[in-house]
Amino acid sequence: MKQLVTFFVLSYCISWFIWLPFYGHLFGLNNLYVIPYQHAIGGLGPLLASFLTTWIYLKKDGLKVLLKQSFRLKPLIYLCTALFSPFLLAVFAAVINNLIAKTPVNLSALFTVREFPHLNTLTFFIYNLVFFGFGEEVGWRGFALPRIQAKNTALAASIFLSFFWALWHWPLFFYRPNYMTMGITGAIGWFFSLLTGSVLLTWLYNASRASILACAVFHSTVDIVFTADFADNAIINTMGFLITIWGILIIVIFKADNLSSNKRQVLP
């Protein structure tokens, strides 16, 4: 319990401090200096917190395990699933919307983002993988999940972790446009999508025998398809529906205890 408390507190403190110039006006802190990509750098909070907490409690041996899991390639089937499945879901969602509403399908826009027009497909993927893939998943799934699973089912751990994961995003509701415009209904839908994502990431983590790399890749590719230029509201809603169905199928097929055909990945 001490390790989890330390990890969550450090995650919030690190990320929220880095993001402070964006929402500091709420506390009368105006004109704070902002550096390029500061929002993305804040995404590294859970990663830094996981390494700091591991060093505090487990020293070098714990760090070796965490690093090994962070770059575990095998089984390759799950890494491939993490890399390609979000794009397949996005294409499927676009086709469904085309059939229903006759909206054109522009697949080239799947690899462009208005916020970063200077980044090509590869560099945008690396950007997401480093700052939000590894930045978050080394902490949420690599550090927190196995400790929560030690005394809970995989499904219960996924739900429990979702609340702490959601709370970490709190400052974003005061400066990120897509968060600020959600409203109550949108925020509820956003949390439900986070919960579904948590279930899928738990499945991926357990099924891949604790590959943080697979989780990081999946997190980054999901972020890419949801922020791509082609993803209008209709496509985003359809993708959200498809991912929800996927999450439900995972629960039905593999059951709540493990959410995979393997045992829960817990710490020795």
C-alpha positions in Angstrom: 0.0 0.0 0.0 2.8 2.4 0.8 4.3 1.9 -2.6 1.0 2.7 -4.4 0.4 5.8 -2.3 3.9 7.0 -2.9 3.5 6.3 -6.7 0.2 8.1 -7.0 1.2 11.1 -5.0 4.4 11.5 -7.0 2.6 11.0 -10.3 0.2 13.8 -9.5 2.8 16.2 -8.1 5.2 15.8 -11.0 2.7 16.1 -13.8 0.5 18.8 -12.1 3.6 20.9 -11.3 4.9 20.7 -15.0 1.4 21.7 -16.2 1.0 24.5 -13.7 1.7 27.3 -16.1 -1.4 26.3 -18.1 -3.8 26.3 -15.2 -2.0 28.4 -12.6 -4.3 31.4 -13.3 -6.9 29.5 -11.2 -4.7 30.2 -8.2 -3.6 33.7 -9.3 -0.4 32.5 -10.8 -0.2 34.4 -14.1 2.4 34.7 -16.8 4.3 31.6 -15.8 7.0 30.6 -18.3 6.1 27.8 -20.8 8.6 25.8 -22.7 7.9 24.0 -26.0 6.1 20.6 -25.6 5.5 21.3 -21.9 2.1 19.6 -22.0 3.8 16.5 -23.4 6.6 16.6 -20.8 3.9 16.5 -18.1 2.9 13.1 -19.5 6.1 11.7 -18.2 4.9 12.1 -14.6 3.8 8.5 -14.0 7.0 7.1 -15.6 9.2 9.2 -13.4 7.1 8.4 -10.3 7.3 4.7 -11.0 11.1 4.8 -11.3 11.4 7.0 -8.2 9.1 4.7 -6.1 10.8 1.6 -7.3 14.2 3.0 -6.4 12.9 4.0 -2.9 11.4 0.6 -2.0 13.1 -2.0 -4.3 16.4 -0.4 -5.3 18.3 -1.7 -8.3 16.6 -5.1 -8.5 13.2 -3.5 -8.9 14.5 -1.1 -11.5 15.9 -4.0 -13.5 12.6 -5.7 -13.6 10.8 -2.5 -14.6 13.2 -1.8 -17.4 13.1 -5.4 -18.7 9.3 -5.3 -18.9 9.4 -1.8 -20.6 11.1 -3.3 -23.6 9.7 -6.8 -23.7 9.0 -7.6 -27.4 7.6 -11.1 -27.0 5.0 -12.5 -27.5 5.0 -10.5 -30.8 1.4 -11.1 -31.5 0.4 -8.7 -28.7 2.8 -6.0 -29.8 1.4 -6.3 -33.3 -2.1 -6.1 -31.9 -1.2 -3.0 -30.0 0.3 -1.4 -33.1 -2.3 -2.2 -35.7 -5.7 -2.8 -34.1 -6.5 0.9 -33.3 -5.9 1.8 -37.0 -8.1 -1.1 -38.1 -10.9 0.0 -35.7 -10.5 3.6 -37.1 -10.9 2.4 -40.7 -13.9 0.2 -39.7 -15.5 3.2 -38.0 -15.0 5.4 -41.0 -16.5 2.7 -43.3 -19.5 2.3 -41.0 -20.1 6.1 -41.0 -19.8 6.2 -44.8 -22.4 3.5 -45.2 -24.8 5.2 -42.7 -24.3 8.9 -43.4 -22.5 8.7 -46.8 -19.6 10.7 -45.3 -16.4 10.4 -47.4 -13.5 8.3 -46.1 -10.2 10.2 -46.2 -7.7 7.7 -44.9 -4.7 10.0 -45.6 -6.0 12.2 -42.8 -5.6 9.3 -40.4 -1.9 10.2 -40.2 -2.1 14.0 -39.9 -2.8 16.2 -36.9 -3.6 19.9 -37.0 -1.9 20.5 -33.7 1.4 19.3 -35.0 1.6 19.9 -38.8 5.4 19.8 -38.7 5.5 16.2 -37.5 5.2 13.4 -40.0 3.6 10.0 -39.3 6.8 8.5 -37.8 7.7 11.4 -35.6 4.2 11.9 -34.4 4.1 8.2 -33.4 7.4 8.5 -31.6 6.1 11.7 -29.8 3.0 9.8 -28.6 5.0 6.7 -27.7 7.6 8.5 -25.6 5.4 11.1 -23.7 2.1 9.3 -23.4 2.8 5.7 -24.2 5.8 5.1 -22.0 5.2 8.3 -20.0 1.9 6.9 -18.6 2.0 3.1 -19.1 5.3 2.4 -17.2 3.4 3.9 -14.3 -0.2 2.9 -14.6 0.2 -0.6 -16.0 3.9 -1.3 -15.3 3.9 -0.2 -11.6 0.4 0.2 -10.3 -1.6 -2.5 -12.0 0.4 -5.6 -10.8 0.3 -4.3 -7.2 -3.5 -3.7 -7.3 -4.0 -7.1 -8.9 -2.1 -8.8 -6.1 -5.3 -8.7 -3.9 -8.0 -8.1 -6.5 -9.3 -9.6 -9.7 -8.0 -8.1 -12.9 -11.4 -6.5 -13.6 -11.6 -4.9 -10.1 -8.0 -3.7 -10.5 -8.9 -2.1 -13.9 -11.8 -0.3 -12.4 -10.0 0.8 -9.3 -7.0 2.1 -11.4 -9.3 4.0 -13.7 -10.3 6.4 -11.0 -6.7 7.3 -10.2 -5.9 7.5 -13.9 -8.9 9.9 -14.5 -7.9 12.1 -11.5 -4.4 12.5 -13.0 -6.1 14.3 -16.0 -7.7 16.9 -13.7 -5.7 20.0 -14.8 -6.4 19.3 -18.5 -10.0 20.3 -18.0 -8.8 23.9 -17.4 -6.7 24.4 -20.5 -7.0 21.6 -23.1 -9.7 22.7 -25.6 -11.1 19.2 -26.1 -11.4 18.7 -22.3 -12.8 22.2 -21.6 -15.7 21.7 -24.0 -16.8 18.3 -22.8 -19.5 19.3 -20.3 -20.9 16.9 -17.7 -22.3 14.4 -20.2 -19.0 14.5 -22.2 -17.0 14.0 -19.1 -19.0 11.0 -18.1 -18.5 9.5 -21.6 -14.8 10.3 -21.4 -14.5 8.4 -18.0 -16.4 5.4 -19.4 -14.0 5.3 -22.4 -11.1 5.5 -19.9 -12.6 2.6 -18.0 -12.9 0.6 -21.2 -9.3 1.4 -22.1 -8.2 0.3 -18.7 -9.8 -3.1 -19.2 -8.2 -3.5 -22.6 -4.8 -2.5 -21.3 -5.1 -4.9 -18.4 -5.9 -7.7 -20.9 -2.9 -6.7 -23.0 -0.6 -6.5 -20.0 -1.7 -9.9 -18.6 -1.9 -11.6 -22.0 1.5 -10.4 -23.0 3.1 -11.6 -19.7 3.7 -8.0 -18.5 4.9 -6.3 -21.6 4.8 -2.6 -20.8 6.0 -2.0 -24.4 2.8 -3.5 -25.8 0.7 -1.3 -23.5 2.7 1.8 -24.4 2.3 1.2 -28.1 -1.4 0.6 -27.7 -1.9 3.7 -25.7 0.0 5.8 -28.3 -1.8 4.4 -31.3 -5.2 4.9 -29.7 -4.3 8.5 -29.0 -3.2 8.9 -32.6 -6.4 7.6 -34.2 -8.6 9.7 -31.8 -6.7 12.9 -32.5 -6.1 12.4 -36.2 -7.7 15.0 -38.6 -10.0 12.4 -40.1 -11.6 11.7 -36.7 -14.7 13.9 -36.6 -17.3 13.5 -33.9 -19.2 10.8 -35.7 -16.1 8.7 -36.3 -14.9 9.2 -32.7 -18.3 8.1 -31.3 -18.2 5.0 -33.6 -14.7 4.2 -32.5 -15.6 4.6 -28.9 -18.6 2.2 -29.4 -16.4 -0.4 -31.1 -13.7 -0.2 -28.4 -16.5 -0.6 -25.8 -17.7 -3.7 -27.5 -14.2 -5.0 -27.6 -13.8 -4.4 -23.8 -17.1 -6.2 -23.1 -16.0 -9.2 -25.2 -12.7 -9.4 -23.2 -14.7 -9.6 -20.0 -17.1 -12.2 -21.3 -14.5 -14.4 -22.9 -11.7 -14.3 -20.4 -13.7 -13.6 -17.2 -13.1 -11.0 -14.5 -10.3 -12.9 -12.5 -7.5 -12.6 -15.1 -9.0 -10.8 -18.2 -6.7 -13.1 -20.2 -5.9 -16.7 -20.7 -2.8 -16.2 -18.5 -2.8 -15.7 -14.8 -2.8 -12.2 -13.4 0.6 -10.5 -13.6 1.5 -9.7 -10.0 4.8 -9.0 -8.4 6.8 -11.9 -6.9 
